[in-house]
Amino acid sequence: HLNSSHRFNVAYFDDKCHKIFVGMAKANGQNIQTAIKKINSLRRGGLNGGRSVISSGMTDVFGGIAPFMKGNSDEKGFEHRPYNIFLMTDGKSTVNVLKSSDFLRKIGALNQGHVSIFPFSAGHDANRMLLDYLGYLNRGGQHHVDEVGKVRSELTSFIIDHSSMLISDFKFTTNASFHQEIYPKALPHLYRNEILKLYGRYEKAEDELVLSLTGRDASGKERDFVLRCKPIDCQRGDDKIRLEWAAQKILWLTARKHCSDDEKEISEIDSVINAMRKEFRVYVPE
C-alpha cells in the first residue's frame, strides 16, 4: 500500500535495534521486495538455520524507537515531510527497563514534535496504558486487537488510514483568555476521512474569540485558517460537548501525571481530576 512518493524503513529489535536499510528508502519495487524478504526471514527466539532471529525474552522497546526520533531533520529536502512510526509491540521491555513515566519523558525529550508514533498491540498482555499515552503524547494514536489472528488485517487498515495526509504540523493559537482551556494541546496531523476536533471553554462571553490554525499541505506550503466570533452570539454547548471537553482535559491531565515523578505535582493533578470527576460525573480509569 506504499506509493512512489513514500519513503520507508523496517526495523526489528531485541536487545538492539536493527534496520533493513541504512536510511529511509524509496518505496519502489526492489526495496519493497527486499523488505518483504527480510521480514519473512525473521523468527522469534533461538537460531533458525542461520536465519535472522528476534531473541526470545530480550526486548528493549525504548532502544527500538529512539534511533528514529529525529525524523527527517538532517535530510535536505525532507525537513518538513511528516514522519510516522508504526510500532508493533506489547510495550514490555526486558532489558533497559524503564518506568512508564521515565519512558514517556525520554521519548518526549527526543521528539521535537515532528515524529508521530502509532503503537499497535495484540493479545491480553500489552501495556495498554503506556502505549495509549505514547501515541497521545506524540501526535499519533494507538490501536489494539484482542485476537492475534486479526493482526494482519487490522494493522494493514491502521496504516492505510494514516497514509494519506491532508495537513501536517497543525498548530493553534488563540487569545489568552481561551488558550488555557482548549484541548488537545498538541494537535495531530490531519488525514483524509478524519475530523479535527478542538474542545474549549470560556468564562467571559463578551470577549471575542480569535482562533488561528496553521499547518502544511501535501506540497509543504504553509496554510492558515482564522476564525473570529463572539461567544455570546454562538449556540450554547450541550451536555454531550460539555462531557467531551471534560474527557479531553482529564486525558491531558492523566498523560501529564503519567509523565511525572514529582509527588507534589501528581497529588495536585489527582485533586483536579477528582474534582472534575465529581463535577462532570465521568468515569476516570486508574
C-alpha positions as CSV (number, residue, x, y, z in Angstrom):
1,H,0.0,0.0,0.0
2,L,3.0,2.3,-0.2
3,N,3.1,4.7,-3.2
4,S,6.0,6.1,-5.1
5,S,6.1,9.3,-3.0
6,H,6.6,7.4,0.2
7,R,9.9,6.5,1.8
8,F,10.2,3.8,4.4
9,N,12.3,1.6,6.5
10,V,11.7,-1.5,8.6
11,A,13.3,-2.1,12.0
12,Y,13.2,-5.1,14.2
13,F,14.6,-5.1,17.7
14,D,15.6,-7.5,20.5
15,D,18.2,-6.1,22.9
16,K,19.4,-3.9,20.0
17,C,17.7,-2.2,17.1
18,H,18.3,-3.5,13.6
19,K,17.3,-1.6,10.4
20,I,16.8,-3.2,7.0
21,F,18.0,-0.1,5.2
22,V,20.7,2.4,6.3
23,G,18.3,5.3,5.9
24,M,14.8,5.9,4.5
25,A,14.4,4.0,1.2
26,K,12.3,4.9,-1.8
27,A,9.1,2.8,-2.0
28,N,10.0,1.2,-5.3
29,G,9.5,-2.5,-6.2
30,Q,13.1,-3.5,-5.5
31,N,13.2,-2.0,-2.0
32,I,9.7,-3.4,-1.1
33,Q,10.7,-6.9,-2.1
34,T,14.0,-6.6,-0.1
35,A,12.0,-5.6,3.0
36,I,9.4,-8.4,2.5
37,K,12.2,-11.0,2.1
38,K,13.9,-9.8,5.2
39,I,10.7,-9.8,7.2
40,N,9.9,-13.3,6.1
41,S,13.2,-14.5,7.5
42,L,12.6,-13.2,11.0
43,R,11.9,-15.7,13.7
44,R,11.2,-15.2,17.4
45,G,13.7,-16.9,19.6
46,G,16.8,-19.0,19.0
47,L,18.8,-19.6,15.9
48,N,16.9,-20.9,12.9
49,G,19.3,-22.5,10.4
50,G,21.4,-19.3,10.1
51,R,18.4,-17.1,9.6
52,S,17.8,-13.8,11.3
53,V,16.1,-14.0,14.7
54,I,14.4,-11.9,17.3
55,S,15.7,-13.3,20.6
56,S,13.1,-14.6,22.9
57,G,12.9,-12.7,26.2
58,M,15.3,-9.9,25.2
59,T,13.4,-6.8,24.2
60,D,14.4,-3.1,24.5
61,V,11.3,-1.1,23.4
62,F,12.9,2.3,24.1
63,G,16.1,1.3,22.2
64,G,13.9,0.2,19.3
65,I,12.2,3.6,18.9
66,A,14.9,6.0,20.0
67,P,17.1,5.9,16.8
68,F,14.2,7.1,14.7
69,M,13.0,10.0,16.9
70,K,15.0,12.7,14.9
71,G,12.8,12.1,11.9
72,N,13.9,13.8,8.7
73,S,15.6,16.7,10.4
74,D,19.1,16.0,8.9
75,E,18.0,15.2,5.4
76,K,18.0,18.1,3.0
77,G,14.7,18.5,1.2
78,F,12.8,16.3,3.7
79,E,12.8,18.5,6.8
80,H,9.1,19.2,6.7
81,R,7.8,15.8,5.5
82,P,5.7,14.0,8.1
83,Y,7.4,11.1,9.7
84,N,5.3,8.3,11.1
85,I,6.5,5.4,13.2
86,F,4.2,2.3,13.4
87,L,5.3,0.3,16.4
88,M,4.3,-3.3,16.8
89,T,4.9,-4.2,20.5
90,D,3.4,-5.2,23.8
91,G,5.2,-2.3,25.4
92,K,7.2,-4.5,27.8
93,S,10.9,-4.3,27.9
94,T,13.1,-7.0,29.5
95,V,16.4,-5.1,29.1
96,N,16.9,-1.3,29.6
97,V,13.7,-1.5,31.7
98,L,12.2,2.0,32.3
99,K,9.2,3.1,34.4
100,S,6.4,4.2,32.2
101,S,6.9,7.8,33.4
102,D,10.6,7.7,32.5
103,F,9.9,6.0,29.1
104,L,7.4,8.7,28.1
105,R,9.6,11.6,29.3
106,K,12.6,10.3,27.5
107,I,10.7,9.8,24.2
108,G,9.2,13.2,24.6
109,A,12.6,14.8,25.1
110,L,13.9,13.2,21.9
111,N,10.8,14.1,19.8
112,Q,10.7,17.7,18.7
113,G,7.1,17.4,17.6
114,H,7.6,16.3,14.0
115,V,7.5,12.5,14.6
116,S,4.2,10.7,15.1
117,I,4.1,7.4,16.9
118,F,1.3,4.9,16.3
119,P,1.7,1.9,18.7
120,F,-0.1,-1.3,17.6
121,S,-0.6,-4.2,20.0
122,A,-2.4,-7.5,20.2
123,G,-3.3,-10.1,22.9
124,H,-4.0,-9.6,26.6
125,D,-0.5,-8.9,27.9
126,A,0.1,-5.5,26.4
127,N,0.9,-2.5,28.5
128,R,-2.1,-0.6,27.2
129,M,-1.6,2.4,29.4
130,L,2.0,3.1,28.2
131,L,1.0,2.6,24.6
132,D,-2.1,4.8,24.8
133,Y,-0.1,7.7,26.1
134,L,2.9,7.1,23.9
135,G,0.5,7.7,20.9
136,Y,-1.4,10.5,22.5
137,L,1.7,12.5,23.6
138,N,3.5,12.0,20.2
139,R,0.8,13.2,17.7
140,G,-0.3,9.7,16.9
141,G,-2.8,7.1,18.1
142,Q,-2.8,3.6,19.5
143,H,-4.7,0.6,18.1
144,H,-5.2,-2.7,19.9
145,V,-6.7,-6.0,18.9
146,D,-7.5,-8.8,21.4
147,E,-7.2,-11.6,18.9
148,V,-3.8,-12.2,17.5
149,G,-5.4,-13.8,14.4
150,K,-6.7,-10.3,13.4
151,V,-3.2,-8.6,13.4
152,R,-2.6,-8.7,9.7
153,S,-5.9,-7.1,8.6
154,E,-6.1,-4.7,11.5
155,L,-2.5,-3.5,11.1
156,T,-2.9,-3.0,7.4
157,S,-6.1,-0.9,7.9
158,F,-4.4,1.1,10.7
159,I,-1.5,2.0,8.4
160,I,-3.7,2.8,5.4
161,D,-5.9,5.1,7.5
162,H,-2.8,7.2,8.2
163,S,-1.2,7.1,4.8
164,S,-3.0,10.0,3.1
165,M,-2.2,13.2,4.9
166,L,-4.0,16.5,4.2
167,I,-2.4,18.9,6.7
168,S,0.7,18.3,8.8
169,D,2.2,20.1,11.7
170,F,-1.1,21.5,12.8
171,K,-0.8,24.2,15.5
172,F,-3.4,26.6,17.0
173,T,-3.2,30.0,18.7
174,T,-5.9,31.9,20.3
175,N,-6.4,34.9,22.6
176,A,-5.1,34.3,26.2
177,S,-8.4,34.1,27.9
178,F,-9.3,31.0,25.9
179,H,-6.0,29.3,25.3
180,Q,-5.6,27.6,28.7
181,E,-8.9,25.6,28.5
182,I,-8.6,24.3,24.9
183,Y,-7.8,20.6,24.4
184,P,-6.0,18.7,23.0
185,K,-2.9,20.9,23.5
186,A,-0.8,19.2,20.8
187,L,-2.8,18.7,17.6
188,P,-2.4,15.6,15.5
189,H,-1.8,15.7,11.7
190,L,-5.0,15.6,9.7
191,Y,-5.5,12.6,7.5
192,R,-8.1,12.0,4.8
193,N,-11.5,10.9,6.2
194,E,-10.6,12.2,9.6
195,I,-12.1,15.1,11.6
196,L,-10.1,17.6,13.7
197,K,-11.8,18.3,17.0
198,L,-10.9,21.1,19.4
199,Y,-12.8,21.5,22.7
200,G,-12.6,24.7,24.7
201,R,-14.4,26.5,27.5
202,Y,-14.7,30.3,28.1
203,E,-15.6,32.3,31.1
204,K,-16.4,35.8,29.7
205,A,-19.0,35.7,26.9
206,E,-18.4,39.3,25.9
207,D,-14.8,38.6,24.7
208,E,-14.1,37.9,21.1
209,L,-12.8,34.5,20.2
210,V,-9.9,34.5,17.7
211,L,-8.7,31.0,16.8
212,S,-5.9,30.6,14.3
213,L,-5.0,27.2,12.8
214,T,-1.8,26.8,10.8
215,G,-0.2,23.8,9.0
216,R,1.4,22.5,5.9
217,D,-0.4,20.9,2.9
218,A,0.8,18.0,0.8
219,S,3.2,20.2,-1.1
220,G,4.8,21.6,2.0
221,K,3.2,25.0,1.6
222,E,2.0,26.7,4.8
223,R,-1.7,27.2,5.2
224,D,-3.7,29.1,7.8
225,F,-7.3,29.5,8.8
226,V,-8.6,32.2,11.2
227,L,-11.9,32.1,12.9
228,R,-13.4,35.1,14.7
229,C,-16.6,35.2,16.6
230,K,-18.3,36.5,19.8
231,P,-19.2,33.6,22.1
232,I,-22.3,35.4,23.1
233,D,-23.6,35.0,19.5
234,C,-22.8,31.3,19.4
235,Q,-25.1,28.4,20.2
236,R,-24.6,27.1,23.7
237,G,-22.8,23.8,24.0
238,D,-25.0,20.9,25.1
239,D,-24.2,18.2,27.8
240,K,-22.5,16.0,25.2
241,I,-20.0,18.7,24.2
242,R,-19.5,19.6,27.9
243,L,-18.6,15.9,28.8
244,E,-16.3,15.6,25.8
245,W,-14.5,18.7,26.9
246,A,-14.1,17.3,30.4
247,A,-12.9,14.0,29.0
248,Q,-10.3,15.7,26.8
249,K,-9.0,17.7,29.8
250,I,-8.8,14.7,32.0
251,L,-7.0,12.8,29.3
252,W,-4.4,15.6,29.1
253,L,-4.1,15.7,32.9
254,T,-3.7,12.0,33.2
255,A,-1.0,12.0,30.5
256,R,0.9,14.7,32.4
257,K,0.5,12.6,35.6
258,H,2.0,9.5,33.9
259,C,5.0,11.6,32.7
260,S,5.8,12.9,36.2
261,D,7.8,11.6,39.1
262,D,7.1,14.7,41.2
263,E,4.8,13.5,44.1
264,K,3.6,17.1,44.7
265,E,2.6,17.6,41.0
266,I,1.0,14.1,40.9
267,S,-1.0,15.0,44.0
268,E,-2.2,18.3,42.6
269,I,-3.2,16.7,39.3
270,D,-5.1,14.0,41.2
271,S,-7.0,16.7,43.1
272,V,-8.1,18.4,39.9
273,I,-9.1,15.1,38.3
274,N,-11.1,14.1,41.3
275,A,-12.9,17.4,41.4
276,M,-13.8,17.1,37.7
277,R,-14.9,13.5,38.2
278,K,-17.4,14.8,40.8
279,E,-18.5,17.9,38.8
280,F,-19.0,16.1,35.5
281,R,-19.8,12.6,36.8
282,V,-17.4,10.9,34.5
283,Y,-15.6,7.6,35.0
284,V,-11.9,8.0,35.3
285,P,-9.8,4.8,35.0
286,E,-6.8,4.5,37.3
